[in-house]
Amino acid sequence: MITSHGRHPGTASQTGQAQQAAQAQQAAQAQQAGQAQQAGTAGRHRRLALLLGATVVLSTACSSANGSVTPVASAPPASSTPTFSTTSASSSVPVPASSSLITAASSSAPTKPASSPATLSKSSPPATVAGCQAVSLAVVALRGSGAAGHQYAFLQFTNKSAKSCTLTGFPGVQLLRAGAPLGKPAARADKPVTTVQLAPGRSATARLVDDSTCQAEKSDSVQIIPPNQTQKFLVPLSIRGCALTVDPVIAG
């Protein structure tokens, strides 16, 4: 039977089914294309992730060989890119044993301090004390006790200045009577000589020995010259004018 439009009902039904089949086939092809595109994108993402992981592994291995690990900043992930953790890759890279030993040896090796050049300190020489001048001395003659055939006197030199000074050696001695020499000047005794340092107010003494076995007259004074000086001191002293011997000055 033919409709008003001139088409057979069975023909229209077949045409509709053919269109639906075509549309279904197009939809399946579109779905397959989308799945293929997603698979390609996922494959690219996996390759990118593997490349990034290999870069981190190589960087960690190089840093471990030098004795220190330098963190590598990862690029920010894309919105559709899966996030991969690099912690397991970093921790799974073995550190060479030789670098650990070198690092331990370097840290435990003692550090030798830099030696500074030796400094030689020069000590200043001790100040030299000058010899006592005659004007700095007070001189007296003190009569001592006698012994069989000998008489003694002590010639005393006192530093009356404000500075220390020294005396060394023998004084010169000559007995006098009424201003005239009595006998010969005193001879020097065979005794060692020492230097005596006199602080202000301190004294040194020289012993005078008189061989009194002679029958000479007695002196009324004695002329004394301090050691290494020329000025004469005239002081009272009464002993026989026999042979005289004088000792070097000593402290006291």
Contacts in CASP RR format, 6 or more apart in sequence:
PFRMAT RR
TARGET T0000
AUTHOR 0000-0000-0000
METHOD contacts of the structure
MODEL  1
MITSHGRHPGTASQTGQAQQAAQAQQAAQAQQAGQAQQAGTAGRHRRLAL
LLGATVVLSTACSSANGSVTPVASAPPASSTPTFSTTSASSSVPVPASSS
LITAASSSAPTKPASSPATLSKSSPPATVAGCQAVSLAVVALRGSGAAGH
QYAFLQFTNKSAKSCTLTGFPGVQLLRAGAPLGKPAARADKPVTTVQLAP
GRSATARLVDDSTCQAEKSDSVQIIPPNQTQKFLVPLSIRGCALTVDPVI
AG
1 8 0 8 1.000
1 9 0 8 1.000
2 8 0 8 1.000
3 9 0 8 1.000
41 80 0 8 1.000
45 80 0 8 1.000
45 81 0 8 1.000
45 82 0 8 1.000
48 81 0 8 1.000
49 81 0 8 1.000
49 82 0 8 1.000
49 84 0 8 1.000
52 74 0 8 1.000
52 75 0 8 1.000
52 84 0 8 1.000
52 86 0 8 1.000
53 84 0 8 1.000
53 86 0 8 1.000
53 89 0 8 1.000
55 72 0 8 1.000
56 72 0 8 1.000
56 74 0 8 1.000
56 86 0 8 1.000
56 89 0 8 1.000
56 90 0 8 1.000
57 89 0 8 1.000
57 90 0 8 1.000
57 93 0 8 1.000
59 70 0 8 1.000
59 72 0 8 1.000
60 69 0 8 1.000
60 72 0 8 1.000
60 89 0 8 1.000
60 90 0 8 1.000
60 93 0 8 1.000
61 93 0 8 1.000
63 69 0 8 1.000
63 70 0 8 1.000
64 93 0 8 1.000
64 95 0 8 1.000
64 96 0 8 1.000
64 99 0 8 1.000
65 95 0 8 1.000
65 96 0 8 1.000
65 99 0 8 1.000
66 99 0 8 1.000
67 95 0 8 1.000
67 99 0 8 1.000
67 100 0 8 1.000
67 102 0 8 1.000
67 103 0 8 1.000
69 90 0 8 1.000
72 86 0 8 1.000
74 86 0 8 1.000
77 83 0 8 1.000
129 164 0 8 1.000
129 165 0 8 1.000
129 166 0 8 1.000
129 197 0 8 1.000
130 163 0 8 1.000
130 165 0 8 1.000
130 166 0 8 1.000
131 165 0 8 1.000
131 166 0 8 1.000
131 167 0 8 1.000
131 168 0 8 1.000
131 228 0 8 1.000
132 157 0 8 1.000
132 159 0 8 1.000
132 161 0 8 1.000
132 165 0 8 1.000
132 166 0 8 1.000
132 167 0 8 1.000
132 198 0 8 1.000
132 226 0 8 1.000
133 165 0 8 1.000
133 229 0 8 1.000
134 226 0 8 1.000
134 229 0 8 1.000
134 230 0 8 1.000
134 231 0 8 1.000
134 233 0 8 1.000
135 231 0 8 1.000
136 159 0 8 1.000
136 160 0 8 1.000
136 161 0 8 1.000
136 163 0 8 1.000
136 165 0 8 1.000
137 157 0 8 1.000
137 158 0 8 1.000
137 159 0 8 1.000
137 160 0 8 1.000
137 226 0 8 1.000
138 157 0 8 1.000
138 158 0 8 1.000
138 160 0 8 1.000
139 155 0 8 1.000
139 156 0 8 1.000
139 157 0 8 1.000
139 158 0 8 1.000
139 224 0 8 1.000
139 226 0 8 1.000
139 233 0 8 1.000
139 235 0 8 1.000
140 155 0 8 1.000
140 156 0 8 1.000
140 158 0 8 1.000
140 235 0 8 1.000
141 153 0 8 1.000
141 154 0 8 1.000
141 155 0 8 1.000
141 156 0 8 1.000
141 208 0 8 1.000
141 222 0 8 1.000
141 224 0 8 1.000
141 235 0 8 1.000
141 236 0 8 1.000
141 237 0 8 1.000
142 153 0 8 1.000
142 154 0 8 1.000
142 155 0 8 1.000
142 156 0 8 1.000
143 152 0 8 1.000
143 153 0 8 1.000
143 237 0 8 1.000
143 238 0 8 1.000
143 239 0 8 1.000
144 151 0 8 1.000
144 152 0 8 1.000
144 153 0 8 1.000
144 154 0 8 1.000
145 152 0 8 1.000
146 152 0 8 1.000
149 211 0 8 1.000
149 212 0 8 1.000
149 213 0 8 1.000
150 209 0 8 1.000
150 210 0 8 1.000
150 211 0 8 1.000
150 212 0 8 1.000
151 209 0 8 1.000
151 210 0 8 1.000
151 212 0 8 1.000
151 239 0 8 1.000
151 240 0 8 1.000
152 207 0 8 1.000
152 208 0 8 1.000
152 209 0 8 1.000
152 210 0 8 1.000
153 207 0 8 1.000
153 208 0 8 1.000
153 210 0 8 1.000
153 222 0 8 1.000
153 237 0 8 1.000
153 239 0 8 1.000
154 205 0 8 1.000
154 206 0 8 1.000
154 207 0 8 1.000
154 208 0 8 1.000
155 171 0 8 1.000
155 173 0 8 1.000
155 205 0 8 1.000
155 206 0 8 1.000
155 207 0 8 1.000
155 208 0 8 1.000
155 222 0 8 1.000
155 224 0 8 1.000
155 246 0 8 1.000
156 203 0 8 1.000
156 204 0 8 1.000
156 205 0 8 1.000
157 167 0 8 1.000
157 171 0 8 1.000
157 198 0 8 1.000
157 203 0 8 1.000
157 204 0 8 1.000
157 205 0 8 1.000
157 206 0 8 1.000
157 226 0 8 1.000
157 249 0 8 1.000
158 198 0 8 1.000
158 201 0 8 1.000
158 202 0 8 1.000
158 203 0 8 1.000
159 165 0 8 1.000
159 198 0 8 1.000
159 199 0 8 1.000
159 200 0 8 1.000
159 201 0 8 1.000
159 202 0 8 1.000
159 203 0 8 1.000
160 200 0 8 1.000
160 201 0 8 1.000
161 200 0 8 1.000
162 200 0 8 1.000
163 200 0 8 1.000
164 197 0 8 1.000
164 198 0 8 1.000
164 199 0 8 1.000
164 200 0 8 1.000
165 197 0 8 1.000
165 198 0 8 1.000
166 195 0 8 1.000
166 196 0 8 1.000
166 197 0 8 1.000
166 198 0 8 1.000
167 195 0 8 1.000
167 196 0 8 1.000
167 198 0 8 1.000
167 204 0 8 1.000
167 226 0 8 1.000
167 227 0 8 1.000
167 249 0 8 1.000
168 193 0 8 1.000
168 194 0 8 1.000
168 195 0 8 1.000
168 196 0 8 1.000
168 227 0 8 1.000
168 228 0 8 1.000
168 248 0 8 1.000
168 249 0 8 1.000
169 193 0 8 1.000
169 227 0 8 1.000
169 228 0 8 1.000
169 248 0 8 1.000
169 249 0 8 1.000
170 188 0 8 1.000
170 193 0 8 1.000
170 206 0 8 1.000
170 227 0 8 1.000
170 246 0 8 1.000
170 247 0 8 1.000
170 248 0 8 1.000
170 249 0 8 1.000
171 206 0 8 1.000
171 224 0 8 1.000
171 225 0 8 1.000
171 226 0 8 1.000
171 227 0 8 1.000
171 246 0 8 1.000
171 249 0 8 1.000
172 185 0 8 1.000
172 186 0 8 1.000
172 224 0 8 1.000
172 225 0 8 1.000
172 246 0 8 1.000
173 185 0 8 1.000
173 186 0 8 1.000
173 208 0 8 1.000
173 222 0 8 1.000
173 223 0 8 1.000
173 224 0 8 1.000
173 225 0 8 1.000
173 244 0 8 1.000
173 246 0 8 1.000
174 181 0 8 1.000
174 185 0 8 1.000
174 186 0 8 1.000
174 222 0 8 1.000
174 223 0 8 1.000
175 181 0 8 1.000
175 182 0 8 1.000
175 183 0 8 1.000
175 219 0 8 1.000
175 221 0 8 1.000
175 222 0 8 1.000
175 223 0 8 1.000
175 237 0 8 1.000
175 239 0 8 1.000
175 241 0 8 1.000
175 244 0 8 1.000
176 182 0 8 1.000
176 219 0 8 1.000
176 220 0 8 1.000
176 221 0 8 1.000
176 222 0 8 1.000
176 223 0 8 1.000
176 234 0 8 1.000
177 217 0 8 1.000
177 218 0 8 1.000
177 219 0 8 1.000
177 220 0 8 1.000
177 221 0 8 1.000
178 220 0 8 1.000
179 221 0 8 1.000
182 216 0 8 1.000
182 217 0 8 1.000
182 219 0 8 1.000
182 241 0 8 1.000
183 216 0 8 1.000
183 241 0 8 1.000
183 242 0 8 1.000
184 243 0 8 1.000
184 244 0 8 1.000
185 244 0 8 1.000
186 208 0 8 1.000
186 244 0 8 1.000
186 245 0 8 1.000
186 246 0 8 1.000
187 243 0 8 1.000
187 244 0 8 1.000
187 245 0 8 1.000
187 246 0 8 1.000
188 245 0 8 1.000
188 246 0 8 1.000
188 248 0 8 1.000
189 209 0 8 1.000
189 245 0 8 1.000
189 246 0 8 1.000
189 247 0 8 1.000
189 248 0 8 1.000
191 247 0 8 1.000
191 248 0 8 1.000
192 248 0 8 1.000
193 248 0 8 1.000
194 248 0 8 1.000
194 250 0 8 1.000
196 204 0 8 1.000
196 249 0 8 1.000
196 250 0 8 1.000
196 251 0 8 1.000
198 204 0 8 1.000
202 251 0 8 1.000
202 252 0 8 1.000
203 252 0 8 1.000
204 249 0 8 1.000
204 250 0 8 1.000
204 251 0 8 1.000
204 252 0 8 1.000
205 249 0 8 1.000
205 250 0 8 1.000
205 252 0 8 1.000
206 246 0 8 1.000
206 247 0 8 1.000
206 248 0 8 1.000
206 249 0 8 1.000
206 250 0 8 1.000
207 246 0 8 1.000
207 247 0 8 1.000
208 222 0 8 1.000
208 244 0 8 1.000
208 245 0 8 1.000
208 246 0 8 1.000
208 247 0 8 1.000
209 244 0 8 1.000
209 245 0 8 1.000
209 246 0 8 1.000
209 247 0 8 1.000
210 239 0 8 1.000
210 240 0 8 1.000
210 241 0 8 1.000
210 242 0 8 1.000
210 243 0 8 1.000
210 244 0 8 1.000
211 242 0 8 1.000
211 243 0 8 1.000
211 244 0 8 1.000
211 245 0 8 1.000
212 239 0 8 1.000
212 240 0 8 1.000
212 242 0 8 1.000
213 242 0 8 1.000
214 240 0 8 1.000
214 241 0 8 1.000
214 242 0 8 1.000
214 243 0 8 1.000
216 240 0 8 1.000
216 241 0 8 1.000
216 242 0 8 1.000
217 240 0 8 1.000
217 241 0 8 1.000
218 238 0 8 1.000
218 239 0 8 1.000
218 240 0 8 1.000
218 241 0 8 1.000
219 237 0 8 1.000
219 238 0 8 1.000
219 239 0 8 1.000
219 240 0 8 1.000
219 241 0 8 1.000
220 236 0 8 1.000
220 237 0 8 1.000
220 238 0 8 1.000
221 234 0 8 1.000
221 235 0 8 1.000
221 236 0 8 1.000
221 237 0 8 1.000
222 234 0 8 1.000
222 235 0 8 1.000
222 236 0 8 1.000
222 237 0 8 1.000
223 232 0 8 1.000
223 233 0 8 1.000
223 234 0 8 1.000
224 232 0 8 1.000
224 233 0 8 1.000
224 234 0 8 1.000
224 235 0 8 1.000
225 231 0 8 1.000
225 232 0 8 1.000
225 233 0 8 1.000
226 233 0 8 1.000
227 248 0 8 1.000
227 249 0 8 1.000
END
